[in-house]
C-alpha cells in the first residue's frame, strides 16, 4: 500500500482513475501533453518542501545550497537551449511570466497592443477580465477575415495610430508561423517594447523546427507543459539589459516563494529538450498536425488558415451545421478530448462558438503519427455527423480504446 493510499484512499483512487483515463483517452487538447516519468519524479521530490525567496546566492532563508544549484542549472539550460541572454525560471505559470514582463517595464495605464482573443490571442494579453486588462490600456489587432492570417499591414497602421508602449505577439489558437521580425520592426518604429508569448510553441522553437523569436524580441515567455512536455510553470527570456527589471518584477513584484520542485522539473525538461529524440518528436508533431489538417480538408471541412505550421489544427464545425459545444461533449463521451473554440467572426454573433481546436503534441508523445492522424480525423468526422446518435458514440469509443491500447502513455504506473 502506498503512503497516499494509506493517508487518503479517495485521492489515491482519483489518481488511479486519472491514470486510467489518460491511457484510454485520445488527448487532442492543444495545451496538454504527456510528461516523461522523470518530470513527475522531480515534481514529487523533496524539493517540494523547500521554501525559497530571492535568487541563488541572495536568499531570504538558510539551507538553500541545493535549491540554488537547481535554479542555476535551470537558468543556464534555458539560456543555452534558447540562446537567450537572460532567463528567469521562477514564474508559476505562463500568465505569471507575462505579468512579470508587463510590470517590469510598464506603468499602470500604459498601452499594450496585442492579438484579440477571438482571433487567437490569450486572456493574459489584456482581455477585460484579466489583470492586464484592468491595469493597462489595451487595444487588439486581429487576422484577415478571408485568410485567417495576421494582417501585418493593419497591425503596423494600428500601432502607429495607437502608439502602445508594448506590442505582444503570440497566440493560444493560431496555427501558423508568426513573422516576429516584421512585428519587431513595427515595435522599433514606434519605440515600443516587443514581447512574444510562445507558450504553445515553446517545444517547437526549442527543437528548432520553427523560427525562434528570441533574437528579435525584448522579452519571450513560455510554459513548460505544452509542446515542451514538462511540468507546470513558466519561463521568461530577455535581453541582458532588462535582466534586473525582470528579476525584480517576478520577485518580489509578482510572486513570493518559488516552487523548487517545479524549477527542478523545468531543469529536467530543458535538458531533455537538448537531445535528438525530443527534436524528432517535435518534427513529428508538426507532420502529424499537417496530416490531420489535410484529412479534414479532403472531407470538406473549413480548416482555419487552410492548414497548419504548428501542432494546432482548428476546424469550423458550424459551417457543417454542427454545434461546437455539442461536438466537444459527444467526442468526450467517445474518449476523444479537445475544446470548442471561437473563430474569427464569432465575436459578431453573441454566444457563438463555431470551431473546435486540436493539438497533436499528446498523441505524438504516446507514439502516434501521420498514419494515426487519418484514423483520428475519420473518427472525429463520424461523431460530428452523428453527434446525437449514442450507438455511433459507443462504436467510436471502442475504436478509440483499441487505438490507445496500441500506444500506451506510460509503460508502467507513474
Secondary structure in CASP SS format (residue, H / E / C, confidence):
PFRMAT SS
TARGET T0000
AUTHOR 0000-0000-0000
METHOD secondary structure of the structure
MODEL  1
X C 1.00
X C 1.00
X H 1.00
X H 1.00
X H 1.00
X H 1.00
X H 1.00
X C 1.00
X H 1.00
X H 1.00
X H 1.00
X H 1.00
X H 1.00
X H 1.00
X H 1.00
X H 1.00
X H 1.00
X H 1.00
X H 1.00
X H 1.00
X H 1.00
X H 1.00
X H 1.00
X H 1.00
X C 1.00
X E 1.00
X E 1.00
X C 1.00
X C 1.00
X C 1.00
X C 1.00
X C 1.00
X C 1.00
X C 1.00
X C 1.00
X C 1.00
X H 1.00
X H 1.00
X H 1.00
X H 1.00
X H 1.00
X H 1.00
X H 1.00
X C 1.00
X C 1.00
X H 1.00
X H 1.00
X H 1.00
X H 1.00
X C 1.00
X E 1.00
X E 1.00
X C 1.00
X E 1.00
X E 1.00
X C 1.00
X C 1.00
X E 1.00
X E 1.00
X C 1.00
X C 1.00
X C 1.00
X C 1.00
X C 1.00
X H 1.00
X H 1.00
X H 1.00
X H 1.00
X H 1.00
X H 1.00
X H 1.00
X H 1.00
X H 1.00
X H 1.00
X H 1.00
X H 1.00
X H 1.00
X H 1.00
X H 1.00
X H 1.00
X H 1.00
X H 1.00
X C 1.00
X C 1.00
X C 1.00
X E 1.00
X E 1.00
X E 1.00
X C 1.00
X C 1.00
X C 1.00
X C 1.00
X C 1.00
X H 1.00
X H 1.00
X H 1.00
X H 1.00
X H 1.00
X H 1.00
X H 1.00
X H 1.00
X H 1.00
X H 1.00
X H 1.00
X H 1.00
X C 1.00
X C 1.00
X C 1.00
X C 1.00
X C 1.00
X E 1.00
X E 1.00
X E 1.00
X E 1.00
X E 1.00
X C 1.00
X H 1.00
X H 1.00
X H 1.00
X C 1.00
X C 1.00
X C 1.00
X H 1.00
X H 1.00
X H 1.00
X C 1.00
X C 1.00
X C 1.00
X C 1.00
X C 1.00
X H 1.00
X H 1.00
X H 1.00
X H 1.00
X H 1.00
X C 1.00
X E 1.00
X E 1.00
X E 1.00
X E 1.00
X E 1.00
X C 1.00
X E 1.00
X C 1.00
X C 1.00
X C 1.00
X C 1.00
X C 1.00
X C 1.00
X E 1.00
X C 1.00
X H 1.00
X H 1.00
X H 1.00
X H 1.00
X H 1.00
X H 1.00
X H 1.00
X H 1.00
X H 1.00
X H 1.00
X H 1.00
X C 1.00
X C 1.00
X C 1.00
X E 1.00
X E 1.00
X E 1.00
X E 1.00
X C 1.00
X C 1.00
X C 1.00
X C 1.00
X C 1.00
X C 1.00
X C 1.00
X C 1.00
X C 1.00
X C 1.00
X H 1.00
X H 1.00
X H 1.00
X H 1.00
X H 1.00
X H 1.00
X H 1.00
X H 1.00
X H 1.00
X H 1.00
X C 1.00
X C 1.00
X C 1.00
X E 1.00
X E 1.00
X E 1.00
X E 1.00
X E 1.00
X C 1.00
X C 1.00
X C 1.00
X C 1.00
X H 1.00
X H 1.00
X H 1.00
X H 1.00
X H 1.00
X C 1.00
X C 1.00
X C 1.00
X C 1.00
X C 1.00
X C 1.00
X C 1.00
X C 1.00
X C 1.00
X C 1.00
X C 1.00
X C 1.00
X E 1.00
X E 1.00
X E 1.00
X E 1.00
X E 1.00
X C 1.00
X C 1.00
X C 1.00
X C 1.00
X C 1.00
X C 1.00
X C 1.00
X C 1.00
X C 1.00
X C 1.00
X E 1.00
X E 1.00
X E 1.00
X E 1.00
X E 1.00
X C 1.00
X H 1.00
X H 1.00
X H 1.00
X H 1.00
X H 1.00
X H 1.00
X H 1.00
X H 1.00
X H 1.00
X H 1.00
X H 1.00
X H 1.00
X H 1.00
X H 1.00
X H 1.00
X C 1.00
X C 1.00
X C 1.00
X E 1.00
X E 1.00
X H 1.00
X H 1.00
X H 1.00
X H 1.00
X H 1.00
X H 1.00
X H 1.00
X H 1.00
X H 1.00
X H 1.00
X H 1.00
X H 1.00
X H 1.00
X C 1.00
X C 1.00
X C 1.00
X H 1.00
X H 1.00
X H 1.00
X H 1.00
X H 1.00
X H 1.00
X H 1.00
X H 1.00
X H 1.00
X H 1.00
X H 1.00
X H 1.00
X H 1.00
X H 1.00
X H 1.00
X H 1.00
X H 1.00
X H 1.00
X H 1.00
X H 1.00
X H 1.00
X H 1.00
X H 1.00
X C 1.00
X C 1.00
X C 1.00
X E 1.00
X E 1.00
X H 1.00
X H 1.00
X H 1.00
X C 1.00
X C 1.00
X C 1.00
X C 1.00
X C 1.00
X E 1.00
X E 1.00
X E 1.00
X E 1.00
X E 1.00
X C 1.00
X H 1.00
X H 1.00
X H 1.00
X C 1.00
X C 1.00
X C 1.00
X H 1.00
X H 1.00
X H 1.00
X H 1.00
X H 1.00
X H 1.00
X H 1.00
X H 1.00
X H 1.00
X H 1.00
X C 1.00
X C 1.00
X E 1.00
X E 1.00
X C 1.00
X E 1.00
X E 1.00
X E 1.00
X C 1.00
X C 1.00
X C 1.00
X C 1.00
X H 1.00
X H 1.00
X H 1.00
X C 1.00
X C 1.00
X C 1.00
X C 1.00
X C 1.00
X C 1.00
X E 1.00
X E 1.00
X E 1.00
X E 1.00
X E 1.00
X C 1.00
X H 1.00
X H 1.00
X H 1.00
X H 1.00
X H 1.00
X C 1.00
X C 1.00
X C 1.00
X C 1.00
X H 1.00
X H 1.00
X H 1.00
X H 1.00
X H 1.00
X H 1.00
X H 1.00
X H 1.00
X H 1.00
X H 1.00
X H 1.00
X H 1.00
X H 1.00
X H 1.00
X H 1.00
X H 1.00
X C 1.00
X C 1.00
X C 1.00
X C 1.00
X H 1.00
X H 1.00
X H 1.00
X H 1.00
X H 1.00
X H 1.00
X H 1.00
X H 1.00
X H 1.00
X H 1.00
X H 1.00
X H 1.00
X H 1.00
X H 1.00
X H 1.00
X H 1.00
X H 1.00
X C 1.00
X C 1.00
X C 1.00
X C 1.00
X C 1.00
X C 1.00
X C 1.00
X C 1.00
END
